Amino acid sequence: MSPRLVRVGAGLHYPLGIGLALAHSDGQPDLAAARASFAVGISFGAAPFAPGALADRVGPHPAFLLVPAFVALSAVAVLRLDRVTLPPPARP
């Protein structure tokens, strides 16, 4: 996989995560931004090693078959959170 493609994917997750965190911050946007930044840093650090560790136990092919499942799970989470943060429809 191209390093440029990986950077584009990672670059698009950060604004989405910060936006969702701020939308659910209950009036504490600084705390939400700090926690989201910390979580992003931890996840970007652990993400390359988690499939590798799993691949050592079950083999590379089954381990990397989980990647589409993780992508689908994150898409479902984002869609559910996005529905919660949508503003109510405007009344005419």
WOMORA-V156345 format. One record per run of one state. SS is the DSSP state (alpha for helix, beta for strand, coil for the rest). FROM is the first residue (numbers start at 0). LEN is the number of residues. Records with the same first field share a line. If there is no record, write none. Layout:
SS=FROM-LEN ; FROM-LEN
//
This chain:
coil=0-2 ; 23-5 ; 58-1 ; 64-1 ; 85-7
alpha=2-21 ; 28-30 ; 59-5 ; 65-20
//
